[in-house]
């Protein structure tokens, strides 16, 4: 049976949540964190960008502080939201992104081992 991957929950580091953890804004931030935790990386980036756009000036920094995402990641999401062709691909990552396949790693290790034995 395959185990479901879970992300560790990020804690909000904004001054409001630090001062008053039971406030309405702290509850709102916890809901944002819970929503972002269940999304894949593309959807997480787009939702964070949407929320930052709704905040207006300073929204990128605020959402970055709440979510733990990089400001550059949120900026990338904003660029993707403004480009309609960004959704044309069903891929989450660009081609070549992510880890190398295990088969490729093993074949390169076999080549290194042959070279050292010769």
TADA-V419316 format. One record per backbone hydrogen bond with DSSP energy under -1.0 kcal/mol. CO is the residue of the C=O (numbers start at 1). NH is the residue of the N-H. If there is no record, write none. Layout:
# TADA-V419316
((CO/NH) (CO/NH))
This chain:
# TADA-V419316
((14/18) (15/19) (16/20) (20/23) (23/27) (24/28) (25/29) (26/30) (27/31) (28/32) (29/33) (30/34) (31/35) (32/36) (33/37) (40/44) (41/45) (42/46) (43/47) (44/48) (45/49) (46/50) (47/51) (48/52) (49/53) (50/54) (51/55) (52/56) (56/59) (58/62) (59/63) (60/64) (61/65) (62/66) (63/67) (64/68) (65/13) (70/74) (71/75) (72/76) (73/77) (74/78) (75/79) (76/80) (77/81) (78/82) (83/86) (85/88) (94/97) (101/105) (102/106) (103/107) (104/108) (105/109) (106/110) (107/111) (108/112) (109/113) (110/114) (111/115) (112/116) (113/117) (114/118))
